[in-house]
């Protein structure tokens, strides 16, 4: 039986549209997966999950001068998503 662990990294967003973001990546027996799930909580109260987001997109999102602009240009509408709250 294969055991899966989840690693989670969270940041507080410095954006006028977002409160926080988390990136969850599955890890199987020490191997790193190239994609994960991005969860963003917006200031208006909604939380959305975006699937199959690459680790490089997560890094770029975290390092962006404006996380809101990065989200609008590179994430919204480009990944399968579901509102969870």
SEMAR-589370 format. One record per residue (C-alpha): residue in three letters; x, y, z; residue number from 0. Coordinates in steps of 0.001 Angstrom, whole numbers, plus 500000, padded with zeros to 6 digits. Layout:
// residues N
<atom><type>ALA</type><X>X</X><Y>Y</Y><Z>Z</Z><seq>NUM</seq></atom>
...
// end
This chain:
// residues 85
<atom><type>UNK</type><X>500000</X><Y>500000</Y><Z>500000</Z><seq>0</seq></atom>
<atom><type>UNK</type><X>501311</X><Y>503435</Y><Z>499045</Z><seq>1</seq></atom>
<atom><type>UNK</type><X>501089</X><Y>506108</Y><Z>501711</Z><seq>2</seq></atom>
<atom><type>UNK</type><X>500455</X><Y>509682</Y><Z>500690</Z><seq>3</seq></atom>
<atom><type>UNK</type><X>501279</X><Y>512713</Y><Z>502775</Z><seq>4</seq></atom>
<atom><type>UNK</type><X>500221</X><Y>516258</Y><Z>502091</Z><seq>5</seq></atom>
<atom><type>UNK</type><X>502512</X><Y>519211</Y><Z>502539</Z><seq>6</seq></atom>
<atom><type>UNK</type><X>500911</X><Y>522613</Y><Z>502946</Z><seq>7</seq></atom>
<atom><type>UNK</type><X>502484</X><Y>526045</Y><Z>502609</Z><seq>8</seq></atom>
<atom><type>UNK</type><X>500461</X><Y>529156</Y><Z>503449</Z><seq>9</seq></atom>
<atom><type>UNK</type><X>501018</X><Y>532870</Y><Z>502977</Z><seq>10</seq></atom>
<atom><type>UNK</type><X>499177</X><Y>535990</Y><Z>504039</Z><seq>11</seq></atom>
<atom><type>UNK</type><X>498479</X><Y>537967</Y><Z>500906</Z><seq>12</seq></atom>
<atom><type>UNK</type><X>499366</X><Y>541612</Y><Z>500604</Z><seq>13</seq></atom>
<atom><type>UNK</type><X>496569</X><Y>542272</Y><Z>498164</Z><seq>14</seq></atom>
<atom><type>UNK</type><X>493445</X><Y>544384</Y><Z>498258</Z><seq>15</seq></atom>
<atom><type>UNK</type><X>491442</X><Y>541377</Y><Z>496996</Z><seq>16</seq></atom>
<atom><type>UNK</type><X>492869</X><Y>538395</Y><Z>498943</Z><seq>17</seq></atom>
<atom><type>UNK</type><X>493386</X><Y>537473</Y><Z>502583</Z><seq>18</seq></atom>
<atom><type>UNK</type><X>495423</X><Y>534282</Y><Z>502307</Z><seq>19</seq></atom>
<atom><type>UNK</type><X>496566</X><Y>531510</Y><Z>500013</Z><seq>20</seq></atom>
<atom><type>UNK</type><X>497667</X><Y>527927</Y><Z>500628</Z><seq>21</seq></atom>
<atom><type>UNK</type><X>499385</X><Y>525407</Y><Z>498390</Z><seq>22</seq></atom>
<atom><type>UNK</type><X>498902</X><Y>521696</Y><Z>499067</Z><seq>23</seq></atom>
<atom><type>UNK</type><X>501189</X><Y>519153</Y><Z>497400</Z><seq>24</seq></atom>
<atom><type>UNK</type><X>500935</X><Y>515361</Y><Z>497703</Z><seq>25</seq></atom>
<atom><type>UNK</type><X>504166</X><Y>513585</Y><Z>498633</Z><seq>26</seq></atom>
<atom><type>UNK</type><X>504567</X><Y>509847</Y><Z>498039</Z><seq>27</seq></atom>
<atom><type>UNK</type><X>507451</X><Y>508144</Y><Z>499829</Z><seq>28</seq></atom>
<atom><type>UNK</type><X>509665</X><Y>511210</Y><Z>499633</Z><seq>29</seq></atom>
<atom><type>UNK</type><X>509013</X><Y>512049</Y><Z>495980</Z><seq>30</seq></atom>
<atom><type>UNK</type><X>507951</X><Y>515591</Y><Z>495154</Z><seq>31</seq></atom>
<atom><type>UNK</type><X>504919</X><Y>516091</Y><Z>492928</Z><seq>32</seq></atom>
<atom><type>UNK</type><X>505083</X><Y>518839</Y><Z>490316</Z><seq>33</seq></atom>
<atom><type>UNK</type><X>501474</X><Y>519957</Y><Z>490796</Z><seq>34</seq></atom>
<atom><type>UNK</type><X>499234</X><Y>520695</Y><Z>493725</Z><seq>35</seq></atom>
<atom><type>UNK</type><X>496101</X><Y>522507</Y><Z>494809</Z><seq>36</seq></atom>
<atom><type>UNK</type><X>496012</X><Y>526255</Y><Z>495370</Z><seq>37</seq></atom>
<atom><type>UNK</type><X>493419</X><Y>527539</Y><Z>497831</Z><seq>38</seq></atom>
<atom><type>UNK</type><X>492717</X><Y>531276</Y><Z>497962</Z><seq>39</seq></atom>
<atom><type>UNK</type><X>490504</X><Y>533091</Y><Z>500457</Z><seq>40</seq></atom>
<atom><type>UNK</type><X>489273</X><Y>536416</Y><Z>499167</Z><seq>41</seq></atom>
<atom><type>UNK</type><X>488427</X><Y>539461</Y><Z>501258</Z><seq>42</seq></atom>
<atom><type>UNK</type><X>484763</X><Y>539228</Y><Z>500237</Z><seq>43</seq></atom>
<atom><type>UNK</type><X>484634</X><Y>535870</Y><Z>502084</Z><seq>44</seq></atom>
<atom><type>UNK</type><X>484743</X><Y>533299</Y><Z>499276</Z><seq>45</seq></atom>
<atom><type>UNK</type><X>487356</X><Y>530533</Y><Z>499237</Z><seq>46</seq></atom>
<atom><type>UNK</type><X>488271</X><Y>528889</Y><Z>495941</Z><seq>47</seq></atom>
<atom><type>UNK</type><X>490429</X><Y>525838</Y><Z>495170</Z><seq>48</seq></atom>
<atom><type>UNK</type><X>492393</X><Y>525584</Y><Z>491923</Z><seq>49</seq></atom>
<atom><type>UNK</type><X>493675</X><Y>522160</Y><Z>490906</Z><seq>50</seq></atom>
<atom><type>UNK</type><X>496827</X><Y>521075</Y><Z>489062</Z><seq>51</seq></atom>
<atom><type>UNK</type><X>498707</X><Y>524284</Y><Z>489828</Z><seq>52</seq></atom>
<atom><type>UNK</type><X>502437</X><Y>523852</Y><Z>489347</Z><seq>53</seq></atom>
<atom><type>UNK</type><X>504932</X><Y>524586</Y><Z>492078</Z><seq>54</seq></atom>
<atom><type>UNK</type><X>506545</X><Y>527216</Y><Z>489842</Z><seq>55</seq></atom>
<atom><type>UNK</type><X>503208</X><Y>529078</Y><Z>489541</Z><seq>56</seq></atom>
<atom><type>UNK</type><X>502889</X><Y>528989</Y><Z>493343</Z><seq>57</seq></atom>
<atom><type>UNK</type><X>506409</X><Y>530437</Y><Z>493705</Z><seq>58</seq></atom>
<atom><type>UNK</type><X>505715</X><Y>533153</Y><Z>491143</Z><seq>59</seq></atom>
<atom><type>UNK</type><X>502422</X><Y>533975</Y><Z>492892</Z><seq>60</seq></atom>
<atom><type>UNK</type><X>504190</X><Y>534329</Y><Z>496256</Z><seq>61</seq></atom>
<atom><type>UNK</type><X>506969</X><Y>536471</Y><Z>494810</Z><seq>62</seq></atom>
<atom><type>UNK</type><X>504756</X><Y>538675</Y><Z>492635</Z><seq>63</seq></atom>
<atom><type>UNK</type><X>504801</X><Y>542401</Y><Z>493281</Z><seq>64</seq></atom>
<atom><type>UNK</type><X>501000</X><Y>542236</Y><Z>493174</Z><seq>65</seq></atom>
<atom><type>UNK</type><X>499449</X><Y>538873</Y><Z>494005</Z><seq>66</seq></atom>
<atom><type>UNK</type><X>496068</X><Y>540176</Y><Z>492873</Z><seq>67</seq></atom>
<atom><type>UNK</type><X>497372</X><Y>541067</Y><Z>489411</Z><seq>68</seq></atom>
<atom><type>UNK</type><X>499250</X><Y>537766</Y><Z>489174</Z><seq>69</seq></atom>
<atom><type>UNK</type><X>496062</X><Y>535900</Y><Z>490086</Z><seq>70</seq></atom>
<atom><type>UNK</type><X>494020</X><Y>537741</Y><Z>487452</Z><seq>71</seq></atom>
<atom><type>UNK</type><X>496622</X><Y>537241</Y><Z>484706</Z><seq>72</seq></atom>
<atom><type>UNK</type><X>497859</X><Y>533714</Y><Z>485449</Z><seq>73</seq></atom>
<atom><type>UNK</type><X>495402</X><Y>531749</Y><Z>487594</Z><seq>74</seq></atom>
<atom><type>UNK</type><X>491758</X><Y>532828</Y><Z>487223</Z><seq>75</seq></atom>
<atom><type>UNK</type><X>490159</X><Y>531007</Y><Z>484324</Z><seq>76</seq></atom>
<atom><type>UNK</type><X>493281</X><Y>528951</Y><Z>483593</Z><seq>77</seq></atom>
<atom><type>UNK</type><X>492806</X><Y>526133</Y><Z>486146</Z><seq>78</seq></atom>
<atom><type>UNK</type><X>489875</X><Y>523926</Y><Z>487090</Z><seq>79</seq></atom>
<atom><type>UNK</type><X>488355</X><Y>525513</Y><Z>490164</Z><seq>80</seq></atom>
<atom><type>UNK</type><X>485610</X><Y>525046</Y><Z>492721</Z><seq>81</seq></atom>
<atom><type>UNK</type><X>484233</X><Y>527391</Y><Z>495353</Z><seq>82</seq></atom>
<atom><type>UNK</type><X>484395</X><Y>525717</Y><Z>498758</Z><seq>83</seq></atom>
<atom><type>UNK</type><X>483153</X><Y>528542</Y><Z>500999</Z><seq>84</seq></atom>
// end
